[in-house]
Structures are given as C-alpha cells and as structure tokens.
Amino acid sequence: MQWLPDDDCFAIRQAARYVSQLYDRHLAQVGLTITQFSILGRISRGKSLTMKQLADAMVMERTTLVRAIQPLQRDGLLTSRSAQSKGRELSLSLTPAGDAKYAAALIHWHAAQEDFEQRFGVEHAATLRRELLEMTKA
C-alpha cells in the first residue's frame, strides 16, 4: 500500500506527536505530560469543572479523560466531589498541591512554547494555532 502525501489526518497526527514530544520533554522536569498539564490548566481557569465539561473542553472521550486524571488524583493534585447540581456528576478541582504543580509547570511550558516558536517561527506558529483552534470550534 502506498503512503498518500495529501493525507491530512496523517500529517496532523504526525505533527501532533512531534509537538507533544517536545512539550513532554520540557514538562518531564516537573513530572507532568502535556495532557496532564492541559487538564490542570483547564481546571485552574474554571476553578471547578465537571467531568463532562472538562471532556468537552479537552475534546476527549470521558473514558480517556478518566485514565488521564487518575495519576493526578493519586498524586494529590486533583480532588473530585459530587457536583452540587447534578447528583452523580463529579466536579474536579485543583488541590493546593495541584495549584503549586501547575505554577511550577508553567515555567517549563513557556520554555517549550519558546522552543517550538524558535523552530517553527513565531508568526507561523500563531497562524497555525488559530487555524487548528478554529477546527475544533462547534
């Protein structure tokens, strides 16, 4: 079978893996992956999010999200409780340790961002970011 040079999905996934690896190398210094960092960041902005809200914001399946948050809960970075308005729905919040970990990770995220923009170009990166975010708007 021949590889198709105009395969958009393959190109996007390959680029995503490359960029994720770059950010993961930087964030490994504080013991987080880029996915874990993004989860902490989303929750820190909302102060408390339900699993559904977080899954929607992250464009992730809920089962995948559950697997991603388990190490964060185990390490005491996230806490969950029943959402006040929705009985069975869980609401996630950062613990003080989670706030501290996120703050420490921001330094390494900024370094990864700078690394990416140096390799790719600041303007090109900004254009790409806008275009990619546009794809996931409902």
Order of alpha helices (4+ residues) and beta strands (2+ residues): alpha-alpha-beta-alpha-alpha-beta-beta-alpha-alpha
